[in-house]
Amino acid sequence: MTTYELELESEQVDCSAATIKDVSDYQGELRTDKANLLVIAKMSSSGVPTYLSGIDNTAPLSAIVWNFPTATDGWYRFNLIRLSLYSASPVNTLAEVKDGNGVITQFATVLYHTPTSQVVKAKTTGSISVQPGAVGWQTYWEVITDLSVLVSYGTIEVLVDGQLIDCYHRDRLRDQLDAINSKPWFSDGKERAKLYEKYLQFDSDLNGLQALNSEGRFAEMEEACRQMEEIYL
């Protein structure tokens, strides 16, 4: 059985972007058996996502590395969506069904259509022979362009992983150390001592963020990150 896993691989020196990598151990299946698409969100401490645009999902059958913008430090959530492939007809589908309150009681079939490189959702239940792009296909299929709607959609395979991005904080920590080293030992001893005390506290708090990240306490980590911005940045 496959163990899905994502790993933060690198961050840009200027903190403008980072790279996340699929390091899943595929067992009983090949990576190319399904389409992998990544949805990334910057999370608030209350768990509200702001989805990032510009994520390159143009090679879902082979991609294992994605770049993404990191304008703000803190909690990022990565949703690796793994969809079955659709290239031959007919295909058995289910249409979405909602109750009187608008709650979905039956989730639609969602597939990655390889001939058109599109994510499609079935609009009817049954055996469909009309593929996306063919005459009259709109009767049977809806193209999904906003992948964030699939993050919590029914039985779709989704790996959810949280990560701390702390590039800006670590940059400011290095700046503080540079400021300390720029102070002469004799003429600015007291000022140097004050800066060093602040540096040690900043370093300790940053290690605290890393600990919360490793424990999966992402909401607390995000809140602490915003508080540290007010104190140190």
Beta strands, then each sheet from edge to edge (+ up, - down):
strand 1: 6-11
strand 2: 17-22
strand 3: 34-43
strand 4: 49-51
strand 5: 65-69
strand 6: 74-86
strand 7: 91-93
strand 8: 97-98
strand 9: 104-106
strand 10: 110-113
strand 11: 118-122
strand 12: 126-128
strand 13: 141-143
strand 14: 157-165
sheet 1: 1+ 2- 5+
sheet 2: 4+ 3- 6+ 10+ 11- 13+
sheet 3: 4+ 3- 6+ 14-
sheet 4: 7+ 12-
sheet 5: 8+ 9-
end
